[in-house]
Amino acid sequence: MALNYIIAFVAAFLLALILTPLVKRLALKLNIVDNPADIERKIHKKPTALLGGLAIFLAVATMILIWWLGTDYLFMGSILPKHLIGVLVGALILIIGGFIDDKYNLKPYQQIIWPTLAALSIIAAGIGINEITNPFGGVIALNTWEYNIFWWHGLAYKLTLPSDIFTFVWLMTLMYTTKFLDGLDGLAAGITAIGALMIVFLALFTKFYQPDVALISLIVAGALVGFLMFNFHPAKIFLGEGGSTLCGFFLGTLAVISGGKIATALLVMGIPVLDVVWVILRRMFFEKKSPFKADKKHLHFRLLDIGLSQRRAVLFLYSLTAAFGVCTLFLQSKYKLLALAALCLAMIILALFLVYQYKRSARQPVLDKSGS
């Protein structure tokens, strides 16, 4: 079985490596590029191809279909064919919506349509969280209210509250987190790849053994790493709207389909999630503007403000992500809650430090002039 995992990762990696330059050529031919005309929030210097998410989607979808049609490894656990259909349909919706947005620059209220439909496709496929572990003991049931909508091929399709609501909010949160995270070359794709690998390691533990989940997670990770060969600084192609939301969609879905490894994904994505929450609150309540109006006040931009290069800023955030992700491999639920608290504290300290350093550097030229 170990050989199958290696093949899945390497094949997805190579496929993304081949497809990404082809997608780049398509984007340039169709003039679907990110033009750095808006100097307020864009830091790249020349027009760069978008649509990178299309290469990731094609690599993942192709590998899933090959393993689905050619083997039985994808259905060795709790994953059903309808689950994979829901994942592929949801991913395709994001890519179509992202293509339209990258081409025509949709407004925020139009952009949200596609993540909403993608999240609903997962719920319609029967993927959801029935219960979450109570860190103080026992579990919290989320399937207390169920209603069978219809039966098909012996399988019930249900409306399950509050499970469906929780799943929907979770997926939307992850999709918008990676969307906002996509501000530095390689950042969103790399952090998502780290998250997928953490789910692989957990899925291979004896206690949680889920070989099918590990296989899909490796396919996703392989495709992301292959894409990163062209997306790491200096990026030759960007994820685009579809790709940036696709990252969160894949990671959020893997966390749900693997039996509710929400704490794992939350620790991996903790700093970006907290950054997004703070940015939204700041924009809405302090600056009195739309939470979707882009600016350069995200954590990753603050790292650039204090003098880090793009590569060093991204590698620093990779390191934080991996460190908290590794914690999930060894901590029980109660201690994961403590790790989340530590993550919040680390985020606050880091934010205060970055703001202090930024203000200090901003004052420096003035002090130099006055003393000369």
C-alpha positions in Angstrom: 0.0 0.0 0.0 2.9 2.4 0.7 3.9 2.2 -3.0 0.4 3.3 -3.9 0.8 6.4 -1.8 4.1 7.3 -3.4 2.7 6.7 -6.9 -0.4 8.9 -6.1 1.7 11.8 -4.9 4.4 11.6 -7.6 1.9 11.2 -10.4 -0.2 14.2 -9.2 3.0 16.2 -8.9 4.1 15.4 -12.4 0.7 16.0 -13.9 0.5 19.4 -12.3 4.1 20.1 -13.4 3.0 19.4 -17.0 -0.4 21.1 -16.9 0.6 24.4 -15.3 2.7 25.7 -18.2 -0.1 24.7 -20.6 -2.6 26.6 -18.5 -0.3 29.6 -18.3 -0.2 29.7 -22.1 -4.0 29.5 -22.3 -4.3 32.3 -19.8 -1.9 34.5 -21.7 -3.6 33.7 -25.0 -7.0 34.7 -23.5 -5.4 37.7 -21.8 -6.5 36.5 -18.4 -3.8 38.1 -16.4 -3.3 40.0 -13.1 -2.2 43.5 -14.1 -0.5 45.4 -11.2 -2.2 48.6 -12.1 -3.7 48.8 -8.6 -0.5 49.8 -6.8 -2.4 50.1 -3.5 -2.6 46.3 -3.0 -0.6 44.5 -5.6 3.1 43.9 -5.2 4.1 42.1 -8.4 5.8 44.3 -11.1 4.4 42.9 -14.4 1.2 41.2 -15.7 1.1 37.6 -14.5 -1.1 34.8 -15.8 -4.1 33.7 -13.7 -6.1 30.4 -13.9 -3.5 28.4 -12.0 -6.4 26.7 -10.1 -7.4 25.0 -13.4 -4.1 23.1 -13.5 -4.6 21.9 -9.9 -8.2 20.9 -10.6 -7.3 19.0 -13.7 -4.4 17.2 -12.0 -6.5 16.2 -8.9 -9.6 15.3 -11.0 -7.6 13.1 -13.4 -5.9 11.3 -10.6 -9.1 10.6 -8.7 -10.8 9.3 -11.8 -7.8 7.0 -12.6 -7.8 5.6 -9.1 -11.6 5.4 -9.1 -11.9 3.5 -12.4 -8.7 1.5 -12.2 -8.6 0.4 -8.5 -10.7 0.0 -5.4 -8.4 1.9 -3.1 -10.6 5.0 -3.0 -13.4 3.1 -1.4 -11.6 1.1 1.3 -13.1 3.2 4.1 -16.1 5.4 4.6 -15.8 7.3 1.3 -18.6 6.6 -1.2 -18.8 7.3 -5.0 -21.4 10.0 -4.3 -18.9 11.8 -2.0 -16.3 12.0 -4.8 -18.9 13.2 -7.3 -19.8 16.0 -4.8 -16.1 16.9 -4.4 -15.5 17.0 -8.2 -18.7 18.9 -8.9 -17.9 21.5 -6.2 -14.3 21.9 -7.5 -15.6 22.3 -11.0 -18.0 25.0 -9.9 -15.2 27.0 -8.3 -13.0 26.7 -11.4 -15.8 27.9 -13.7 -16.7 30.8 -11.4 -13.0 31.6 -11.0 -12.5 31.6 -14.8 -15.4 34.1 -15.2 -14.1 36.3 -12.3 -10.5 36.3 -13.6 -11.8 37.3 -17.0 -14.4 39.9 -16.1 -13.5 40.9 -12.5 -16.8 40.2 -10.8 -18.1 42.2 -7.8 -17.9 40.6 -4.3 -21.6 39.8 -4.2 -21.2 37.9 -7.5 -18.0 36.1 -6.5 -19.7 34.6 -3.4 -22.1 32.6 -5.6 -19.5 30.0 -6.6 -18.2 29.1 -3.1 -21.8 28.9 -1.9 -22.7 26.4 -4.7 -19.5 24.5 -4.1 -20.3 24.1 -0.4 -23.9 23.1 -1.1 -22.6 20.4 -3.5 -20.6 18.9 -0.6 -23.7 18.9 1.6 -25.9 17.4 -1.2 -23.3 14.6 -1.6 -23.9 13.6 2.0 -20.6 14.8 3.3 -21.0 16.3 6.7 -19.9 16.4 10.3 -22.2 14.3 12.5 -20.4 14.9 15.7 -17.4 16.7 17.1 -15.2 15.7 20.0 -15.9 17.5 23.2 -12.4 18.5 24.6 -13.8 18.0 28.1 -15.1 14.5 27.4 -17.6 12.8 25.2 -18.9 14.1 21.9 -21.3 16.9 20.7 -23.9 15.5 18.3 -24.7 17.6 15.2 -27.2 15.2 13.6 -30.0 15.6 16.2 -32.5 16.6 13.5 -32.6 14.6 10.2 -35.1 14.5 7.4 -34.9 12.0 4.5 -35.4 13.9 1.3 -35.3 10.8 -1.0 -33.6 7.5 -1.5 -31.5 6.6 -4.5 -29.7 3.2 -5.2 -30.4 2.3 -1.6 -28.8 5.4 -0.1 -30.7 8.0 1.8 -30.2 11.7 0.9 -30.9 13.7 4.1 -31.3 17.2 5.3 -29.4 17.1 8.6 -29.4 20.1 10.9 -27.3 21.5 12.5 -24.6 19.4 10.8 -25.3 20.9 7.4 -25.1 24.4 8.7 -21.8 23.7 10.5 -20.4 22.1 7.3 -21.5 25.0 5.2 -20.0 27.7 7.5 -16.8 25.6 7.9 -16.3 25.3 4.1 -17.1 29.0 3.4 -14.6 30.0 6.2 -11.8 27.9 4.7 -12.5 29.0 1.2 -12.4 32.7 2.1 -9.4 32.2 4.3 -7.3 30.8 1.4 -8.8 33.5 -0.9 -7.6 36.3 1.4 -4.3 34.4 2.0 -3.4 34.5 -1.6 -1.4 37.7 -1.4 2.2 36.4 -1.6 3.7 34.0 -4.2 3.2 30.4 -3.1 1.6 31.2 0.2 -1.9 29.8 -0.2 -0.9 26.8 -2.2 2.0 25.9 0.1 0.0 26.2 3.4 -2.8 24.1 1.9 -0.3 21.4 0.8 1.1 21.4 4.4 -2.5 21.0 5.7 -3.2 18.1 3.3 0.0 16.3 4.4 -1.0 16.7 8.1 -4.3 15.0 7.3 -2.3 12.2 5.5 -0.3 11.5 8.6 -3.4 11.5 10.8 -5.3 9.2 8.4 -2.4 6.7 8.5 -2.4 6.4 12.3 -3.7 3.1 13.5 -6.4 4.9 15.7 -7.8 6.8 12.7 -6.7 4.5 9.9 -8.3 5.8 6.7 -6.3 4.7 3.6 -8.8 6.2 1.2 -8.6 9.7 2.8 -4.8 9.4 2.9 -4.7 8.6 -0.8 -6.9 11.6 -1.8 -5.0 13.9 0.5 -1.7 12.9 -1.2 -3.2 13.5 -4.6 -4.2 17.0 -3.5 -0.8 17.7 -1.9 1.1 16.4 -4.9 -0.9 18.6 -7.3 -0.3 21.6 -5.1 3.5 21.0 -4.8 3.7 20.5 -8.6 1.9 23.9 -9.1 4.2 25.5 -6.6 7.2 24.9 -8.9 5.7 27.8 -11.0 4.0 29.7 -8.2 6.8 30.2 -5.7 8.5 33.6 -5.9 9.0 34.9 -8.5 5.6 33.4 -9.6 5.1 32.7 -13.2 1.4 32.0 -12.7 -1.1 32.9 -10.0 -3.9 30.7 -8.5 -6.6 33.1 -9.6 -10.0 33.4 -8.0 -10.9 29.7 -8.7 -7.6 28.4 -7.4 -7.5 30.4 -4.3 -10.9 29.2 -3.2 -10.2 25.7 -4.4 -7.4 25.4 -1.9 -9.7 26.1 1.0 -12.4 23.9 -0.5 -10.1 20.9 -0.8 -8.6 21.3 2.7 -12.0 21.9 4.3 -13.6 19.0 2.6 -10.7 16.6 3.5 -11.1 17.7 7.1 -14.8 16.8 7.0 -14.7 13.6 4.9 -11.9 12.2 7.1 -14.3 12.1 10.1 -14.2 15.6 11.3 -10.5 16.5 11.7 -11.6 20.1 12.2 -9.1 20.8 15.0 -6.3 19.6 12.7 -7.3 21.9 9.8 -8.0 24.7 12.3 -4.5 24.5 13.8 -2.9 24.4 10.4 -5.0 27.3 9.1 -5.2 29.0 12.5 -3.1 32.1 11.9 -4.6 32.8 8.4 -8.1 32.3 9.9 -7.4 34.7 12.8 -5.9 37.2 10.4 -9.0 37.1 8.2 -11.3 37.5 11.2 -9.3 40.5 12.4 -9.2 42.1 9.0 -12.9 41.7 8.5 -13.7 43.2 11.9 -11.2 46.0 11.3 -12.7 46.9 8.0 -16.3 46.7 9.2 -16.2 48.3 12.6 -13.1 50.5 12.7 -12.7 51.6 9.1 -16.4 51.5 8.2 -15.9 49.9 4.8 -16.8 46.7 3.0 -15.0 43.6 4.5 -14.3 42.5 0.9 -12.5 45.7 -0.1 -8.8 44.6 -0.5 -5.9 46.3 1.2 -2.3 45.6 2.2 -2.9 45.2 6.0 -3.0 41.4 6.1 -0.4 39.7 8.2 1.7 38.5 5.2 1.9 42.1 3.9 3.0 43.3 7.4 5.9 40.9 7.2 7.0 42.6 4.0 6.6 46.0 5.7 9.2 45.2 8.3 11.7 44.2 5.7 11.3 40.5 5.0 11.5 39.4 1.4 8.6 37.5 -0.2 10.4 34.2 0.1 11.4 34.7 3.7 7.8 35.9 4.7 6.3 32.8 3.0 8.8 30.4 4.5 8.2 31.9 8.0 4.5 31.4 7.6 5.1 27.8 6.3 7.2 27.1 9.4 4.4 28.4 11.8 1.8 26.4 9.9 3.9 23.2 10.0 4.8 23.6 13.7 1.1 23.9 14.8 0.2 21.2 12.3 2.7 18.7 13.8 1.1 19.4 17.2 -2.1 17.9 16.0 -0.4 14.6 15.3 0.5 14.1 19.0 -2.1 16.0 21.0 -5.5 14.7 22.3 -8.6 16.8 21.8 -8.3 18.5 25.2 -4.7 19.6 24.5 -5.6 20.7 21.0 -7.9 23.3 22.6 -4.9 24.5 24.6 -2.9 24.6 21.4 -5.6 26.7 19.8 -5.4 29.1 22.7 -1.6 29.2 22.3 -2.1 29.9 18.6 -4.4 32.9 19.4 -1.9 34.2 21.8 1.0 33.8 19.3 -1.1 35.6 16.7 -1.8 38.6 19.0 1.9 38.8 20.0 3.0 38.6 16.4 0.5 41.2 15.2 1.6 43.6 18.0 5.2 43.1 17.2 4.7 43.7 13.4 2.7 46.9 14.0 5.4 48.1 16.4 8.1 47.4 13.9 6.2 49.0 11.1 5.5 52.2 13.0 9.1 52.3 14.1 10.5 51.9 10.6 7.9 54.5 9.3 9.3 57.0 11.9 12.9 56.4 11.2 13.4 58.6 8.1 11.9 61.5 10.0 14.2 61.1 12.9 17.2 60.9 10.6 16.3 64.2 8.8 15.7 66.1 12.1 19.1 65.0 13.4 21.1 66.0 10.3 
